[in-house]
């Protein structure tokens, strides 16, 4: 039920729906912006370090091909899928897709062409998760008449914190996983474990 006008804003922010919504927005923003660092660093890292060992042009082609797939999905399928599944299932499904795609990056690194759909899956999942979490936060804020603007402002601030922390934490962590082990020309266990942990 909508909160009465006299209820302090800080009390509304401490309710379970608002706390979970802020956490969701921060988490989705973190994952989306962290992936912008993780994927290129993984793509250009050497095979011995556990990466794909692409040069600058190949990395650009990988990212371009992935974004073409993301654009097609976002334009023609994302809205229909979200309408059919609903917000909650869409967000959970996006998380599952992101988890699977991240876990597949290391095993597929020996076949760069196969990395493209995995990278696209990462970007699709986090883009969908971010957009659907925005819709969810609007639904939650609308429950509090006359306070939507302030509540959305606080939720957006949480989203901004997550987006700021994504690259700040992800880049050094994947760099550490790529450089903190002996060369693994076969299966890069440390990189695989990093992606699984991040997922």
MODELLER restraints for C-alpha pairs under 7 A, 6 or more apart:
rsr = mdl.restraints
at = mdl.atoms
rsr.add(forms.Gaussian(group=physical.xy_distance, feature=features.Distance(at['CA:1:A'], at['CA:143:A']), mean=6.83, stdev=0.5))
rsr.add(forms.Gaussian(group=physical.xy_distance, feature=features.Distance(at['CA:2:A'], at['CA:143:A']), mean=4.84, stdev=0.5))
rsr.add(forms.Gaussian(group=physical.xy_distance, feature=features.Distance(at['CA:2:A'], at['CA:144:A']), mean=4.92, stdev=0.5))
rsr.add(forms.Gaussian(group=physical.xy_distance, feature=features.Distance(at['CA:2:A'], at['CA:145:A']), mean=6.76, stdev=0.5))
rsr.add(forms.Gaussian(group=physical.xy_distance, feature=features.Distance(at['CA:3:A'], at['CA:144:A']), mean=5.49, stdev=0.5))
rsr.add(forms.Gaussian(group=physical.xy_distance, feature=features.Distance(at['CA:13:A'], at['CA:19:A']), mean=6.50, stdev=0.5))
rsr.add(forms.Gaussian(group=physical.xy_distance, feature=features.Distance(at['CA:21:A'], at['CA:137:A']), mean=5.98, stdev=0.5))
rsr.add(forms.Gaussian(group=physical.xy_distance, feature=features.Distance(at['CA:22:A'], at['CA:155:A']), mean=5.23, stdev=0.5))
rsr.add(forms.Gaussian(group=physical.xy_distance, feature=features.Distance(at['CA:22:A'], at['CA:158:A']), mean=5.78, stdev=0.5))
rsr.add(forms.Gaussian(group=physical.xy_distance, feature=features.Distance(at['CA:24:A'], at['CA:133:A']), mean=6.71, stdev=0.5))
rsr.add(forms.Gaussian(group=physical.xy_distance, feature=features.Distance(at['CA:25:A'], at['CA:130:A']), mean=6.98, stdev=0.5))
rsr.add(forms.Gaussian(group=physical.xy_distance, feature=features.Distance(at['CA:25:A'], at['CA:133:A']), mean=5.96, stdev=0.5))
rsr.add(forms.Gaussian(group=physical.xy_distance, feature=features.Distance(at['CA:25:A'], at['CA:158:A']), mean=6.61, stdev=0.5))
rsr.add(forms.Gaussian(group=physical.xy_distance, feature=features.Distance(at['CA:25:A'], at['CA:159:A']), mean=4.88, stdev=0.5))
rsr.add(forms.Gaussian(group=physical.xy_distance, feature=features.Distance(at['CA:26:A'], at['CA:158:A']), mean=5.20, stdev=0.5))
rsr.add(forms.Gaussian(group=physical.xy_distance, feature=features.Distance(at['CA:26:A'], at['CA:159:A']), mean=4.19, stdev=0.5))
rsr.add(forms.Gaussian(group=physical.xy_distance, feature=features.Distance(at['CA:26:A'], at['CA:161:A']), mean=6.48, stdev=0.5))
rsr.add(forms.Gaussian(group=physical.xy_distance, feature=features.Distance(at['CA:26:A'], at['CA:162:A']), mean=4.26, stdev=0.5))
rsr.add(forms.Gaussian(group=physical.xy_distance, feature=features.Distance(at['CA:27:A'], at['CA:162:A']), mean=6.02, stdev=0.5))
rsr.add(forms.Gaussian(group=physical.xy_distance, feature=features.Distance(at['CA:28:A'], at['CA:126:A']), mean=6.56, stdev=0.5))
rsr.add(forms.Gaussian(group=physical.xy_distance, feature=features.Distance(at['CA:28:A'], at['CA:129:A']), mean=6.13, stdev=0.5))
rsr.add(forms.Gaussian(group=physical.xy_distance, feature=features.Distance(at['CA:28:A'], at['CA:130:A']), mean=5.14, stdev=0.5))
rsr.add(forms.Gaussian(group=physical.xy_distance, feature=features.Distance(at['CA:29:A'], at['CA:130:A']), mean=6.30, stdev=0.5))
rsr.add(forms.Gaussian(group=physical.xy_distance, feature=features.Distance(at['CA:29:A'], at['CA:159:A']), mean=5.53, stdev=0.5))
rsr.add(forms.Gaussian(group=physical.xy_distance, feature=features.Distance(at['CA:29:A'], at['CA:162:A']), mean=5.11, stdev=0.5))
rsr.add(forms.Gaussian(group=physical.xy_distance, feature=features.Distance(at['CA:29:A'], at['CA:163:A']), mean=4.63, stdev=0.5))
rsr.add(forms.Gaussian(group=physical.xy_distance, feature=features.Distance(at['CA:30:A'], at['CA:162:A']), mean=4.24, stdev=0.5))
rsr.add(forms.Gaussian(group=physical.xy_distance, feature=features.Distance(at['CA:30:A'], at['CA:163:A']), mean=4.55, stdev=0.5))
rsr.add(forms.Gaussian(group=physical.xy_distance, feature=features.Distance(at['CA:30:A'], at['CA:165:A']), mean=6.25, stdev=0.5))
rsr.add(forms.Gaussian(group=physical.xy_distance, feature=features.Distance(at['CA:30:A'], at['CA:166:A']), mean=4.31, stdev=0.5))
rsr.add(forms.Gaussian(group=physical.xy_distance, feature=features.Distance(at['CA:31:A'], at['CA:126:A']), mean=6.41, stdev=0.5))
rsr.add(forms.Gaussian(group=physical.xy_distance, feature=features.Distance(at['CA:31:A'], at['CA:166:A']), mean=6.33, stdev=0.5))
rsr.add(forms.Gaussian(group=physical.xy_distance, feature=features.Distance(at['CA:32:A'], at['CA:126:A']), mean=5.08, stdev=0.5))
rsr.add(forms.Gaussian(group=physical.xy_distance, feature=features.Distance(at['CA:32:A'], at['CA:127:A']), mean=6.58, stdev=0.5))
rsr.add(forms.Gaussian(group=physical.xy_distance, feature=features.Distance(at['CA:33:A'], at['CA:163:A']), mean=5.51, stdev=0.5))
rsr.add(forms.Gaussian(group=physical.xy_distance, feature=features.Distance(at['CA:33:A'], at['CA:166:A']), mean=5.31, stdev=0.5))
rsr.add(forms.Gaussian(group=physical.xy_distance, feature=features.Distance(at['CA:33:A'], at['CA:167:A']), mean=6.06, stdev=0.5))
rsr.add(forms.Gaussian(group=physical.xy_distance, feature=features.Distance(at['CA:34:A'], at['CA:166:A']), mean=4.14, stdev=0.5))
rsr.add(forms.Gaussian(group=physical.xy_distance, feature=features.Distance(at['CA:34:A'], at['CA:167:A']), mean=4.67, stdev=0.5))
rsr.add(forms.Gaussian(group=physical.xy_distance, feature=features.Distance(at['CA:34:A'], at['CA:170:A']), mean=5.52, stdev=0.5))
rsr.add(forms.Gaussian(group=physical.xy_distance, feature=features.Distance(at['CA:37:A'], at['CA:167:A']), mean=5.90, stdev=0.5))
rsr.add(forms.Gaussian(group=physical.xy_distance, feature=features.Distance(at['CA:37:A'], at['CA:170:A']), mean=6.91, stdev=0.5))
rsr.add(forms.Gaussian(group=physical.xy_distance, feature=features.Distance(at['CA:37:A'], at['CA:171:A']), mean=5.91, stdev=0.5))
rsr.add(forms.Gaussian(group=physical.xy_distance, feature=features.Distance(at['CA:38:A'], at['CA:170:A']), mean=6.57, stdev=0.5))
rsr.add(forms.Gaussian(group=physical.xy_distance, feature=features.Distance(at['CA:38:A'], at['CA:171:A']), mean=6.38, stdev=0.5))
rsr.add(forms.Gaussian(group=physical.xy_distance, feature=features.Distance(at['CA:38:A'], at['CA:174:A']), mean=6.84, stdev=0.5))
rsr.add(forms.Gaussian(group=physical.xy_distance, feature=features.Distance(at['CA:42:A'], at['CA:51:A']), mean=4.95, stdev=0.5))
rsr.add(forms.Gaussian(group=physical.xy_distance, feature=features.Distance(at['CA:42:A'], at['CA:52:A']), mean=6.53, stdev=0.5))
rsr.add(forms.Gaussian(group=physical.xy_distance, feature=features.Distance(at['CA:43:A'], at['CA:51:A']), mean=5.75, stdev=0.5))
rsr.add(forms.Gaussian(group=physical.xy_distance, feature=features.Distance(at['CA:43:A'], at['CA:52:A']), mean=4.84, stdev=0.5))
rsr.add(forms.Gaussian(group=physical.xy_distance, feature=features.Distance(at['CA:43:A'], at['CA:53:A']), mean=6.09, stdev=0.5))
rsr.add(forms.Gaussian(group=physical.xy_distance, feature=features.Distance(at['CA:43:A'], at['CA:54:A']), mean=5.78, stdev=0.5))
rsr.add(forms.Gaussian(group=physical.xy_distance, feature=features.Distance(at['CA:43:A'], at['CA:59:A']), mean=6.32, stdev=0.5))
rsr.add(forms.Gaussian(group=physical.xy_distance, feature=features.Distance(at['CA:44:A'], at['CA:51:A']), mean=6.54, stdev=0.5))
rsr.add(forms.Gaussian(group=physical.xy_distance, feature=features.Distance(at['CA:44:A'], at['CA:52:A']), mean=6.20, stdev=0.5))
rsr.add(forms.Gaussian(group=physical.xy_distance, feature=features.Distance(at['CA:44:A'], at['CA:53:A']), mean=4.88, stdev=0.5))
rsr.add(forms.Gaussian(group=physical.xy_distance, feature=features.Distance(at['CA:44:A'], at['CA:54:A']), mean=4.90, stdev=0.5))
rsr.add(forms.Gaussian(group=physical.xy_distance, feature=features.Distance(at['CA:44:A'], at['CA:55:A']), mean=6.33, stdev=0.5))
rsr.add(forms.Gaussian(group=physical.xy_distance, feature=features.Distance(at['CA:44:A'], at['CA:59:A']), mean=6.86, stdev=0.5))
rsr.add(forms.Gaussian(group=physical.xy_distance, feature=features.Distance(at['CA:45:A'], at['CA:51:A']), mean=4.38, stdev=0.5))
rsr.add(forms.Gaussian(group=physical.xy_distance, feature=features.Distance(at['CA:45:A'], at['CA:52:A']), mean=6.11, stdev=0.5))
rsr.add(forms.Gaussian(group=physical.xy_distance, feature=features.Distance(at['CA:45:A'], at['CA:53:A']), mean=5.12, stdev=0.5))
rsr.add(forms.Gaussian(group=physical.xy_distance, feature=features.Distance(at['CA:46:A'], at['CA:52:A']), mean=6.26, stdev=0.5))
rsr.add(forms.Gaussian(group=physical.xy_distance, feature=features.Distance(at['CA:46:A'], at['CA:53:A']), mean=4.32, stdev=0.5))
rsr.add(forms.Gaussian(group=physical.xy_distance, feature=features.Distance(at['CA:47:A'], at['CA:53:A']), mean=5.57, stdev=0.5))
rsr.add(forms.Gaussian(group=physical.xy_distance, feature=features.Distance(at['CA:47:A'], at['CA:185:A']), mean=6.10, stdev=0.5))
rsr.add(forms.Gaussian(group=physical.xy_distance, feature=features.Distance(at['CA:48:A'], at['CA:183:A']), mean=4.57, stdev=0.5))
rsr.add(forms.Gaussian(group=physical.xy_distance, feature=features.Distance(at['CA:48:A'], at['CA:184:A']), mean=5.24, stdev=0.5))
rsr.add(forms.Gaussian(group=physical.xy_distance, feature=features.Distance(at['CA:48:A'], at['CA:185:A']), mean=4.95, stdev=0.5))
rsr.add(forms.Gaussian(group=physical.xy_distance, feature=features.Distance(at['CA:49:A'], at['CA:178:A']), mean=5.07, stdev=0.5))
rsr.add(forms.Gaussian(group=physical.xy_distance, feature=features.Distance(at['CA:49:A'], at['CA:179:A']), mean=6.30, stdev=0.5))
rsr.add(forms.Gaussian(group=physical.xy_distance, feature=features.Distance(at['CA:49:A'], at['CA:183:A']), mean=5.72, stdev=0.5))
rsr.add(forms.Gaussian(group=physical.xy_distance, feature=features.Distance(at['CA:49:A'], at['CA:184:A']), mean=6.64, stdev=0.5))
rsr.add(forms.Gaussian(group=physical.xy_distance, feature=features.Distance(at['CA:50:A'], at['CA:178:A']), mean=6.18, stdev=0.5))
rsr.add(forms.Gaussian(group=physical.xy_distance, feature=features.Distance(at['CA:50:A'], at['CA:184:A']), mean=6.57, stdev=0.5))
rsr.add(forms.Gaussian(group=physical.xy_distance, feature=features.Distance(at['CA:50:A'], at['CA:188:A']), mean=4.91, stdev=0.5))
rsr.add(forms.Gaussian(group=physical.xy_distance, feature=features.Distance(at['CA:50:A'], at['CA:191:A']), mean=6.15, stdev=0.5))
rsr.add(forms.Gaussian(group=physical.xy_distance, feature=features.Distance(at['CA:51:A'], at['CA:109:A']), mean=6.67, stdev=0.5))
rsr.add(forms.Gaussian(group=physical.xy_distance, feature=features.Distance(at['CA:52:A'], at['CA:109:A']), mean=5.17, stdev=0.5))
rsr.add(forms.Gaussian(group=physical.xy_distance, feature=features.Distance(at['CA:52:A'], at['CA:110:A']), mean=6.83, stdev=0.5))
rsr.add(forms.Gaussian(group=physical.xy_distance, feature=features.Distance(at['CA:52:A'], at['CA:112:A']), mean=6.83, stdev=0.5))
rsr.add(forms.Gaussian(group=physical.xy_distance, feature=features.Distance(at['CA:62:A'], at['CA:116:A']), mean=6.05, stdev=0.5))
rsr.add(forms.Gaussian(group=physical.xy_distance, feature=features.Distance(at['CA:65:A'], at['CA:116:A']), mean=6.86, stdev=0.5))
rsr.add(forms.Gaussian(group=physical.xy_distance, feature=features.Distance(at['CA:66:A'], at['CA:116:A']), mean=5.63, stdev=0.5))
rsr.add(forms.Gaussian(group=physical.xy_distance, feature=features.Distance(at['CA:66:A'], at['CA:117:A']), mean=6.67, stdev=0.5))
rsr.add(forms.Gaussian(group=physical.xy_distance, feature=features.Distance(at['CA:66:A'], at['CA:119:A']), mean=6.21, stdev=0.5))
rsr.add(forms.Gaussian(group=physical.xy_distance, feature=features.Distance(at['CA:66:A'], at['CA:120:A']), mean=4.51, stdev=0.5))
rsr.add(forms.Gaussian(group=physical.xy_distance, feature=features.Distance(at['CA:67:A'], at['CA:120:A']), mean=6.58, stdev=0.5))
rsr.add(forms.Gaussian(group=physical.xy_distance, feature=features.Distance(at['CA:69:A'], at['CA:120:A']), mean=6.34, stdev=0.5))
rsr.add(forms.Gaussian(group=physical.xy_distance, feature=features.Distance(at['CA:70:A'], at['CA:120:A']), mean=6.02, stdev=0.5))
rsr.add(forms.Gaussian(group=physical.xy_distance, feature=features.Distance(at['CA:70:A'], at['CA:123:A']), mean=6.88, stdev=0.5))
rsr.add(forms.Gaussian(group=physical.xy_distance, feature=features.Distance(at['CA:70:A'], at['CA:124:A']), mean=5.54, stdev=0.5))
rsr.add(forms.Gaussian(group=physical.xy_distance, feature=features.Distance(at['CA:82:A'], at['CA:90:A']), mean=5.71, stdev=0.5))
rsr.add(forms.Gaussian(group=physical.xy_distance, feature=features.Distance(at['CA:87:A'], at['CA:132:A']), mean=6.26, stdev=0.5))
rsr.add(forms.Gaussian(group=physical.xy_distance, feature=features.Distance(at['CA:87:A'], at['CA:136:A']), mean=6.82, stdev=0.5))
rsr.add(forms.Gaussian(group=physical.xy_distance, feature=features.Distance(at['CA:91:A'], at['CA:129:A']), mean=5.17, stdev=0.5))
rsr.add(forms.Gaussian(group=physical.xy_distance, feature=features.Distance(at['CA:91:A'], at['CA:132:A']), mean=6.34, stdev=0.5))
rsr.add(forms.Gaussian(group=physical.xy_distance, feature=features.Distance(at['CA:94:A'], at['CA:125:A']), mean=4.44, stdev=0.5))
rsr.add(forms.Gaussian(group=physical.xy_distance, feature=features.Distance(at['CA:94:A'], at['CA:126:A']), mean=6.64, stdev=0.5))
rsr.add(forms.Gaussian(group=physical.xy_distance, feature=features.Distance(at['CA:94:A'], at['CA:128:A']), mean=6.25, stdev=0.5))
rsr.add(forms.Gaussian(group=physical.xy_distance, feature=features.Distance(at['CA:94:A'], at['CA:129:A']), mean=5.44, stdev=0.5))
rsr.add(forms.Gaussian(group=physical.xy_distance, feature=features.Distance(at['CA:95:A'], at['CA:125:A']), mean=6.41, stdev=0.5))
rsr.add(forms.Gaussian(group=physical.xy_distance, feature=features.Distance(at['CA:95:A'], at['CA:129:A']), mean=6.94, stdev=0.5))
rsr.add(forms.Gaussian(group=physical.xy_distance, feature=features.Distance(at['CA:97:A'], at['CA:121:A']), mean=6.52, stdev=0.5))
rsr.add(forms.Gaussian(group=physical.xy_distance, feature=features.Distance(at['CA:97:A'], at['CA:125:A']), mean=5.70, stdev=0.5))
rsr.add(forms.Gaussian(group=physical.xy_distance, feature=features.Distance(at['CA:98:A'], at['CA:121:A']), mean=6.38, stdev=0.5))
rsr.add(forms.Gaussian(group=physical.xy_distance, feature=features.Distance(at['CA:98:A'], at['CA:122:A']), mean=4.87, stdev=0.5))
rsr.add(forms.Gaussian(group=physical.xy_distance, feature=features.Distance(at['CA:98:A'], at['CA:125:A']), mean=5.01, stdev=0.5))
rsr.add(forms.Gaussian(group=physical.xy_distance, feature=features.Distance(at['CA:98:A'], at['CA:126:A']), mean=6.62, stdev=0.5))
rsr.add(forms.Gaussian(group=physical.xy_distance, feature=features.Distance(at['CA:98:A'], at['CA:199:A']), mean=6.80, stdev=0.5))
rsr.add(forms.Gaussian(group=physical.xy_distance, feature=features.Distance(at['CA:99:A'], at['CA:199:A']), mean=4.52, stdev=0.5))
rsr.add(forms.Gaussian(group=physical.xy_distance, feature=features.Distance(at['CA:101:A'], at['CA:118:A']), mean=4.94, stdev=0.5))
rsr.add(forms.Gaussian(group=physical.xy_distance, feature=features.Distance(at['CA:101:A'], at['CA:119:A']), mean=6.90, stdev=0.5))
rsr.add(forms.Gaussian(group=physical.xy_distance, feature=features.Distance(at['CA:101:A'], at['CA:121:A']), mean=5.58, stdev=0.5))
rsr.add(forms.Gaussian(group=physical.xy_distance, feature=features.Distance(at['CA:101:A'], at['CA:122:A']), mean=5.56, stdev=0.5))
rsr.add(forms.Gaussian(group=physical.xy_distance, feature=features.Distance(at['CA:102:A'], at['CA:122:A']), mean=6.42, stdev=0.5))
rsr.add(forms.Gaussian(group=physical.xy_distance, feature=features.Distance(at['CA:102:A'], at['CA:195:A']), mean=5.65, stdev=0.5))
rsr.add(forms.Gaussian(group=physical.xy_distance, feature=features.Distance(at['CA:102:A'], at['CA:196:A']), mean=6.77, stdev=0.5))
rsr.add(forms.Gaussian(group=physical.xy_distance, feature=features.Distance(at['CA:102:A'], at['CA:199:A']), mean=6.16, stdev=0.5))
rsr.add(forms.Gaussian(group=physical.xy_distance, feature=features.Distance(at['CA:103:A'], at['CA:192:A']), mean=6.65, stdev=0.5))
rsr.add(forms.Gaussian(group=physical.xy_distance, feature=features.Distance(at['CA:103:A'], at['CA:195:A']), mean=5.71, stdev=0.5))
rsr.add(forms.Gaussian(group=physical.xy_distance, feature=features.Distance(at['CA:103:A'], at['CA:196:A']), mean=5.21, stdev=0.5))
rsr.add(forms.Gaussian(group=physical.xy_distance, feature=features.Distance(at['CA:104:A'], at['CA:118:A']), mean=6.65, stdev=0.5))
rsr.add(forms.Gaussian(group=physical.xy_distance, feature=features.Distance(at['CA:105:A'], at['CA:115:A']), mean=6.31, stdev=0.5))
rsr.add(forms.Gaussian(group=physical.xy_distance, feature=features.Distance(at['CA:105:A'], at['CA:118:A']), mean=6.28, stdev=0.5))
rsr.add(forms.Gaussian(group=physical.xy_distance, feature=features.Distance(at['CA:106:A'], at['CA:188:A']), mean=6.78, stdev=0.5))
rsr.add(forms.Gaussian(group=physical.xy_distance, feature=features.Distance(at['CA:106:A'], at['CA:191:A']), mean=6.62, stdev=0.5))
rsr.add(forms.Gaussian(group=physical.xy_distance, feature=features.Distance(at['CA:106:A'], at['CA:192:A']), mean=5.26, stdev=0.5))
rsr.add(forms.Gaussian(group=physical.xy_distance, feature=features.Distance(at['CA:107:A'], at['CA:187:A']), mean=6.95, stdev=0.5))
rsr.add(forms.Gaussian(group=physical.xy_distance, feature=features.Distance(at['CA:108:A'], at['CA:114:A']), mean=6.18, stdev=0.5))
rsr.add(forms.Gaussian(group=physical.xy_distance, feature=features.Distance(at['CA:108:A'], at['CA:115:A']), mean=5.83, stdev=0.5))
rsr.add(forms.Gaussian(group=physical.xy_distance, feature=features.Distance(at['CA:109:A'], at['CA:115:A']), mean=6.30, stdev=0.5))
rsr.add(forms.Gaussian(group=physical.xy_distance, feature=features.Distance(at['CA:138:A'], at['CA:152:A']), mean=7.00, stdev=0.5))
rsr.add(forms.Gaussian(group=physical.xy_distance, feature=features.Distance(at['CA:141:A'], at['CA:148:A']), mean=5.00, stdev=0.5))
rsr.add(forms.Gaussian(group=physical.xy_distance, feature=features.Distance(at['CA:141:A'], at['CA:151:A']), mean=5.98, stdev=0.5))
rsr.add(forms.Gaussian(group=physical.xy_distance, feature=features.Distance(at['CA:141:A'], at['CA:152:A']), mean=6.45, stdev=0.5))
rsr.add(forms.Gaussian(group=physical.xy_distance, feature=features.Distance(at['CA:142:A'], at['CA:148:A']), mean=5.71, stdev=0.5))
rsr.add(forms.Gaussian(group=physical.xy_distance, feature=features.Distance(at['CA:177:A'], at['CA:190:A']), mean=5.99, stdev=0.5))
rsr.add(forms.Gaussian(group=physical.xy_distance, feature=features.Distance(at['CA:177:A'], at['CA:191:A']), mean=5.71, stdev=0.5))
rsr.add(forms.Gaussian(group=physical.xy_distance, feature=features.Distance(at['CA:177:A'], at['CA:194:A']), mean=6.73, stdev=0.5))
rsr.add(forms.Gaussian(group=physical.xy_distance, feature=features.Distance(at['CA:178:A'], at['CA:191:A']), mean=6.36, stdev=0.5))
